[in-house]
């Protein structure tokens, strides 16, 4: 899939805004001033900052609606909703 499919702002009430951008060859993520290096591990799944599993949630039309990030908080999975 084209990287632009994933690019955008994703918001969580407690964690703020997770920005996903692309340089045309790879995706980049950041929360506020904190960059999160991303490594693809499967279809719509990445590892951020070496220890956070990131999964893009895709709806039936193929649109990315949110991102689920695990190991970001003690409660397990944190969901960021696309804006």
HELIX and SHEET records of a PDB file:
HELIX    1   1 UNK A    3  UNK A    5  5                                   3    
SHEET    1   A 9 UNK A  34  UNK A  36  0                                        
SHEET    2   A 9 UNK A  27  UNK A  31 -1                                        
SHEET    3   A 9 UNK A  16  UNK A  22 -1                                        
SHEET    4   A 9 UNK A   8  UNK A  12 -1                                        
SHEET    5   A 9 UNK A  76  UNK A  82 -1                                        
SHEET    6   A 9 UNK A  64  UNK A  73 -1                                        
SHEET    7   A 9 UNK A  52  UNK A  58 -1                                        
SHEET    8   A 9 UNK A  45  UNK A  48 -1                                        
SHEET    9   A 9 UNK A  38  UNK A  42 -1                                        
END                                                                             
